[in-house]
Amino acid sequence: MKRSWIVVALLSLICSGAFPAFGDEQKMDKETYQHHAEGTLKGLEQKMDEMKQKAADLKMDAKEKFDQDMTVLKEKKEAAERSLEKLRSATGEAWDNAKAETQRALEELSEQYDKMMSSFKNP
């Protein structure tokens, strides 16, 4: 009899929302990370546009190097966008893999951007 009372009490707590439903925490983490990744990508896109404007004043040889680096940067941006798209639709273990892939892609994109910006500071 005591056991049934405990079971009833636990079921009442679970149904009342006192305990988070299984998977809610992962869903929140997924949404939080997805928004963070989207914001990071959007911020880098804005910085890329600003960099393109600065590059308009480059001389011919520097402009060629910039264009080559910009091609690499665009490829890394596209890779980050593809990773983010996978992340949006992934669940469970696939989400963990997609998160790691997205994180790597964003880091590579950011590193390429930083490399290019350093060439403006140190011509």
Summary of the structure (lengths in Angstrom):
residues: 123
radius of gyration: 23.2
end to end distance: 81.0
largest distance: 86.9
contacts: 305
relative contact order: 0.11
helix: 87%
strand: 0%
